[in-house]
Amino acid sequence: MRRLTALLLLCLALPAAAQLRVVSLAPSLSEVMLELEAGDMLVGVLDAGERPAALAGLPSVGRYGQLQAESLLSLKPDLVLLWPDSVGAAGREQLRKLDVPQLVVAPRDLVQLAGAFAEIGARIGRPEKGRQLAERFAAGLAELRQRYRRAVPLPVFYQVWDQPLYTLGGQQIISDALRVCGAENVFAELALPAPQVSVEAVLQRNPQVILVSEPAQVKAWEAWPQLAAVRNKQVWPVPDRGLERPSFQMLGAMEALCQLLARAP
């Protein structure tokens, strides 16, 4: 009994294992950390828009496309989660020179996104949670594909910005989300992540639906009544901007998108 008591006292006296210090360089990766119930591991984030309330007090290491390497180093991270597009070429070069372990996460489709949950979970010591998220996401994805599939895909133009006119290339994850909803990006053949296009090119492709990023952008399309989307009043704002942040919450954003597109004949 004395020996057991001594062992218990010894265990209590031992310091707790040091917690991993993680810096996230994309809002979507910060969300994934919260979804993995690992927000307490985050010590810094890259800013791009409004933060989740749970991350309000965390130090910033820059803004989208503008990494502050000194701020990042001052946080002494054990791991940096990197979405390459979020820091730009100069930021990636800065990171390359830093002696900090990095995990590059850049899924281009939804199957890869599910795999990223498992990969991040394993890297931060939450393998079971990561695997569970991946399985739930994959199951939800399969259910949406089944429910909203179409014999002939619905042609959709996804407008990222209006002046100048930008859209998404076919290798972007949102293009894959459109396919889940039984639709097809009319500029899917373009390889650039966010190519600039002309109104004439949109007219040539004549989408059945136009999705815009802001409600104020809907009215401008009324100048082009020859477009099927305009004639049929199927120029709609994206129903949930979470679609643009690839994390587990994207599943709910996709469901909202699918419900909207299902209104198109």
N, C-alpha and C positions, 0 to 999 in steps of 0.2 A: 504493500500500500504506500509505504514511504517512497519507494522507487517511482511508482506511478505519479505521485504528487510532485516529485522532483522533476520528472519529465514534462509534466504539464506546466510547471513554473518556468522551465527552460524554454518551452515553446512560446510562452507568453512574452518572455524577455527578448526573443529574436525579433529583429526589425522586419517589417512587412516587405515583401518583394517590391522593388521600385516599379512604378507604373510607367508604361510606355508613354512617351511624349510625342504627340503627332501634330503635324501642321498640314492642313488641307489647302490645296491650291485650286479649288473650284467649289462653287456653292453646291453643286450636285454631290461632290465627294463629302462635303461637310454633312449634307443630309443623309448620305449613306452611313456615316459614323453614328448619327443619331438613331437611324433605323436599326443599327446593330447594337443599340443601347451602350454605345461606347463614347458618348459625348464628353464624358469626364476625362478622356485621354487627350482631347484636343487642347492645344495650348496656343494656337494661332490659326487664322484663316485668311484667305484672299477674299476681298470684298467685291461684290458685283450685285448691286441692288440691295433690297431689304433683307436683313438676316432673320433667321428663325429666332424667336425670343430666347431659346435655350443657349444661343451663342452670342447674345447681346454684349456681354462683358469681355469677350475674348480679344486679345491684341490683334491688330491687323498687320499683315505683311505685304500690303499693297492693294492695288485695285486691278480689275480685269485688264490684262495686257501690260501691267506695270508692276513688276515684282520688286520689292525692297529687300535685297539680299541681306543687308546688315540687320534689319529687323528680324528676319527669319533666323539668322545665326544667333542672335541674342536670346532666342527662346530655347536654344540647346535641344532641338528635336532629335528623337531617336529614329523618326521615320517621316518622310515627306510624301504625301499623296499628290500625284501630279496628273492633271489632265492637260496634255501638251498645248492645246489650243488656247488655254486660259492665260498663259504667260507670254506667248509670242517667242520668236526666235532668240531675241536678246536675253530674255529671262531664262530660256532653256540653256543658253550658253553659260549664264551665271551659275545655274544649278549644277551644270556639268563640272564646274571647277570647285564646287563645295564638297567637302568630305562628309556628306550626310546620306544615309541610306534612303533610297527613293523607290516608290512603287508607282510605275506608270500605268494609268488606267485610261484607256481610250476605246471603249466599245463602239463599233460602227453599226451594230444591229442589236436587236433585243435579246437574242440568245447569248451574245457576248456580254451584255449587261447583266443578265442573270449569273453568268460565270464570274463576273467582277465582284458580286456580293460575297461569293464563296472565297474568292482570292483575297479580298481585303479582310474578311473575317479570319481566315487562317493566318494572315500576316500579323494581325494585332492580338492574336491569342483568343479569338472568339470563333473557332472553326464551326462549332455546332450551330451557333446563331447565323453565321454566314450561309451555311448549307440550308438551313430552314428558310431563310429569305429567298435563296435561289430557287428552291423547290416551289415555294408559294408563288413566286413571280412567274415561273415557267407554267404552272398550272393555270394561273389567271390569264396568261397570254394565250394558251391553247383554247381556253373557253371563249375568249373574245374572237379569235380566228374562226372558230366554229359558228358562233352566233351571227357574225357580220359578214361572212364570206359572200361574194357575188360571182356569178358565172362570168360576167364581163366587168373588169375593174372600173371604178368611177374615176374619170380624169379630174385631177385636182391641181390647182395652182396655189402654192403656199407662199405668201408674200411676207418676207422678213422685214423689209423696209420699203418706203414708197418713193423717196426722192434722194438719190437715184433708186431705181427699182431693183431690189435684191430678192433672191429666192434661195432654196436649198438644193444642193446636189443630191444625186441618188445614193451616195455613200453615207449620208447623214442619217442618224438614228431616227429622226422624225419621218424620213421617207419610209423606213421600215414600219413605223407606227401607222402610216397611211395604208400600207399593204395589209396590216392586221385588220383594219376597218373595211377592207374590200375596195380600197381606192388605190390610185397610182399617181405619183408625182409626175406631172407632165414634162418636167425637166430632169427626169431620173437619169438620163444619159450623161449629164454633166458631172465631172469628177470633182470640181472645186467644192469645198464645204458650203460656201455662200456666194455663188456667182451673180454678177450683175447681168440683167437681161433687159430687153426692150419691150415696150408695149406691143410692138409689131410681132415679136416672137410669141407673146402670149396670145395674140389674135390668131396666129397661125395654128396654135395648138388647141384653141377653143375649149378651155376646160369647162366642165359641167358645174364645178364648184370653185370659188375663190375663197381662200382663207386668209384673213389679214390679221396682223399682230395687234392692232389697236382699233377699237370701234370707229374712231374718227376717220379711218382710212376707207371705210365702206363707200361713202358718198362719191369719192373721186372716180370710181368705176362706172358710175352712171353715164359718163361721157362715151362709153363704148357699148351701146345697146346691141351691137352685132354679136357680142359674146353670149353664148348660151347661159352662162352663170348669171349675167346681168339681166337678160330677158326673163329668166325664171326666178329672179330675186333670190339667188343662192350665192350671194357674196356675204360671207359671215365672219365675224371675229372668232379667233381661236377660243374655244370655250374655257380652256384651262391652260394658263401659261406654264404650269408645271410640266407640260409636254416638252419644254425646252430645257429641263433640268433632269438628266438621266439618273434617276435614283428609284427606289421602290415606289415612291409616290406617283411615278409616271404611269403606273398601272391604272390608277383612278383617273388621271388626266386622259389616258387613252380611251377609257370607257366613255367619258364625256364626249370625246371626239367622235367615237363610233356612233353614239346616239345622235349626234348632230348630222353626220354624213348619211345616216339611215333615212333622214327626211328627204334626201334627194332621190328622185325616181330613177 
